[in-house]
Amino acid sequence: MRSRDNSEASSSFSFDGAPKSHAKSPSMMSWFQGHSKKQQQPENFMSNPQFDLSGHPSALEIDTASGDLWKGATVLFPLKDGNTCSLRLATVNDCDRIYLFIQELAESQKSVSAITMEELRRDGFTPGVRPRFQVILVFLDAELVAFTLFHETYSSWRGKCLHIEDLYVREKHRGEGIGTLLLRTLGRRAAAESCHRLTWQSMAWNERANDFYAKIGGKKMDGLLNWQVEGDAALRDFCKE
């Protein structure tokens, strides 16, 4: 799942709803403070029956543990095969891990990432500056097996949204429920942040991923094309008369 360098060979997915009962929080890091497990869930979002919330972990387990996750704690979740994975937010000390996983993801999608560790540190972990993105890391024992990079966006039609830029699970650990767990966790985050939409993109040729997203309730956005101008030189040329 990656929106960069997809050009025309990509598909867009979203969960689209209208949360009504969650108060907006002042920052991405503090959204869960004061969140009550008894709060009414937003209609037509993560309560949508199309979204598969069966199995482990439960929606309540995610709601309960997510509060600690967003505060910087490591939280544990059971997987379908009986193993337990741990999730935590990335810190500045994880930039090398994030960088290597982004390169691995790009290679798996027959692409190249031009991001640098310096840019990751600057844009995500500058003290006192609101981060442009956040990252969740997933571990099995001491092995890093998955990550997701996400950030807020804004729609002139729907308002506040949450976008998943990257979601990557190493191949040998696919099918264990890690991808579903990450999507559920970010869906709960979006609902609690009063977001109206959770979006991501996937490669059109990746049938396995696209089937998975459709199965759990993602809505493919037919009729949309991705457009971009990329690179310093291209941007300068684009601005010329």
C-alpha positions in Angstrom: 0.0 0.0 0.0 1.7 3.2 -1.1 0.5 6.3 -2.8 3.9 7.5 -4.0 4.9 6.5 -7.6 1.7 4.7 -8.3 0.7 6.9 -11.3 -2.0 5.2 -13.3 -1.4 1.7 -11.9 -3.1 2.3 -8.6 -6.4 1.8 -6.9 -7.9 4.0 -4.2 -9.8 2.6 -1.3 -11.6 4.3 1.6 -14.0 3.9 4.5 -16.3 6.9 4.4 -18.6 7.8 7.2 -19.8 10.7 9.4 -18.6 10.4 13.0 -21.0 12.2 15.2 -20.2 11.5 18.8 -16.4 11.9 19.2 -15.0 15.3 20.3 -12.0 16.6 18.4 -8.7 16.4 20.2 -5.9 19.0 20.0 -3.2 16.8 18.5 -2.6 13.5 16.9 -0.6 12.2 19.9 -3.3 13.0 22.5 -6.5 11.9 20.8 -7.3 9.1 23.2 -7.0 11.1 26.4 -10.4 11.1 28.1 -11.8 8.7 25.5 -14.5 6.5 27.1 -15.1 2.9 26.2 -18.8 3.7 26.6 -18.8 6.4 24.0 -21.2 5.9 21.1 -19.4 4.6 18.0 -19.7 6.8 14.9 -22.3 5.7 12.5 -21.4 4.3 9.1 -17.7 4.1 9.9 -16.0 1.4 11.9 -19.4 0.2 13.0 -20.2 -0.5 9.4 -21.1 -4.2 9.2 -19.0 -4.6 6.1 -15.9 -4.0 8.1 -14.8 -7.4 9.5 -14.4 -7.0 13.3 -14.6 -10.7 14.1 -11.8 -12.8 15.6 -8.9 -11.5 17.6 -8.3 -8.9 18.8 -11.8 -7.5 19.4 -12.9 -3.9 18.8 -13.0 -3.4 22.5 -9.5 -4.7 23.0 -8.3 -2.3 20.3 -10.2 0.6 21.9 -8.7 -0.2 25.3 -5.1 -0.7 24.3 -5.0 2.1 21.7 -5.0 4.7 24.5 -1.7 3.4 25.7 -0.3 3.0 22.2 -0.9 6.7 21.4 0.7 7.7 24.6 3.9 5.9 23.7 3.5 2.6 25.3 4.1 -0.9 23.8 0.8 -2.8 23.6 0.3 -6.5 22.9 -2.3 -8.1 20.7 -3.1 -11.8 20.0 -3.0 -13.0 16.4 -5.0 -15.7 14.6 -2.2 -18.3 15.0 -2.0 -17.9 18.7 1.2 -15.8 18.7 1.3 -12.3 20.3 2.6 -9.3 18.5 3.6 -6.0 20.0 2.8 -2.5 18.6 4.3 0.8 19.4 4.7 4.2 17.9 8.1 4.8 16.2 10.5 7.3 17.7 13.4 9.3 16.2 15.6 6.3 17.1 13.6 4.2 14.7 14.4 6.2 11.6 16.8 3.6 10.3 14.2 0.9 10.7 11.6 3.0 8.9 14.0 3.8 6.1 14.9 0.2 5.5 11.3 -0.9 5.5 10.3 1.8 3.1 13.1 0.6 0.8 11.9 -3.0 1.1 8.3 -1.9 0.4 9.4 0.1 -2.7 11.4 -2.9 -4.0 8.4 -5.2 -3.5 6.3 -2.9 -5.6 8.9 -2.6 -8.4 9.6 1.0 -7.5 12.3 3.2 -5.9 12.0 5.5 -2.9 14.0 8.7 -2.8 13.3 9.5 0.8 16.3 10.0 3.1 16.7 9.3 6.8 17.4 13.1 7.3 14.0 13.9 5.8 12.3 11.3 8.0 13.9 12.8 11.1 13.0 16.3 10.1 9.4 15.7 9.0 8.4 13.2 11.7 10.5 13.8 14.8 11.6 17.4 15.1 11.0 18.4 18.8 8.3 20.9 19.3 7.0 20.6 15.7 3.8 18.9 14.8 4.8 15.7 12.9 3.8 15.4 9.3 3.4 11.7 9.8 3.4 9.0 12.4 4.5 5.3 12.2 3.4 2.2 14.0 5.9 -0.6 14.2 4.9 -4.3 14.7 7.1 -6.8 16.3 7.0 -10.6 16.8 9.4 -11.3 19.6 12.3 -9.0 18.8 11.7 -9.1 15.0 10.2 -6.1 13.2 7.6 -7.6 10.9 5.4 -4.8 9.8 4.8 -1.0 9.8 2.3 1.6 8.8 2.9 5.3 8.0 -0.1 7.6 8.2 -1.0 11.3 8.4 -4.0 13.6 8.5 -5.5 15.1 5.3 -8.4 17.3 4.6 -11.2 16.9 2.1 -13.2 19.9 0.9 -16.2 17.6 0.5 -15.9 15.6 3.8 -13.6 17.5 6.1 -10.9 15.9 8.3 -9.6 12.6 7.0 -6.8 10.1 7.9 -4.6 8.7 5.1 -2.5 5.5 5.2 0.6 6.2 3.1 2.3 2.9 3.7 1.1 -0.4 5.2 3.6 -3.3 4.8 3.8 -6.7 6.3 6.8 -8.9 5.5 5.7 -11.7 3.2 6.4 -14.6 5.6 4.0 -13.1 8.1 1.1 -12.3 5.8 -2.1 -14.0 6.6 -1.6 -13.9 10.3 -3.9 -11.0 10.9 -1.3 -8.2 11.2 -2.6 -6.2 8.3 -6.2 -6.4 9.6 -5.0 -5.4 13.1 -3.3 -2.3 11.7 -6.3 -1.2 9.6 -8.6 -1.7 12.6 -6.3 0.3 14.9 -6.1 3.2 12.4 -9.8 3.0 11.8 -10.5 3.4 15.5 -8.0 6.3 15.6 -9.8 8.0 12.7 -13.2 7.5 14.4 -11.9 9.0 17.7 -10.4 11.9 15.8 -13.8 12.7 14.2 -12.4 11.9 10.8 -14.9 11.3 8.1 -12.7 9.1 5.9 -9.9 6.6 6.1 -8.1 6.3 2.8 -5.2 4.4 1.2 -4.0 3.3 -2.2 -2.8 0.1 -3.7 -1.2 -1.1 -6.9 -3.8 -2.3 -9.5 -1.8 -5.4 -10.2 -1.7 -6.5 -6.5 -4.8 -8.7 -6.7 -4.1 -10.4 -3.3 -4.0 -7.0 -1.5 -7.0 -5.6 -3.4 -9.1 -8.7 -2.7 -8.2 -8.3 1.0 -9.2 -4.6 1.1 -12.5 -5.3 -0.6 -13.2 -8.3 1.7 -12.8 -6.2 4.9 -15.1 -3.4 3.6 -12.9 -1.0 1.7 -14.6 0.8 -1.1 -12.7 1.1 -4.4 -12.9 4.6 -5.9 -13.6 3.9 -9.6 -13.3 6.8 -11.9 -10.4 8.5 -10.2 -7.0 9.0 -11.7 -3.8 9.9 -9.8 -1.9 13.0 -11.0 1.4 14.3 -9.8 4.4 16.4 -10.6 7.5 14.9 -8.9 11.0 16.1 -8.5 12.6 19.5 -8.0 13.3 20.0 -11.7 9.9 18.9 -12.7 8.3 21.3 -10.2 10.4 24.2 -11.5 9.4 23.4 -15.0 5.8 23.1 -14.0 5.8 26.6 -12.6 7.1 28.2 -15.8 4.8 29.9 -18.2 
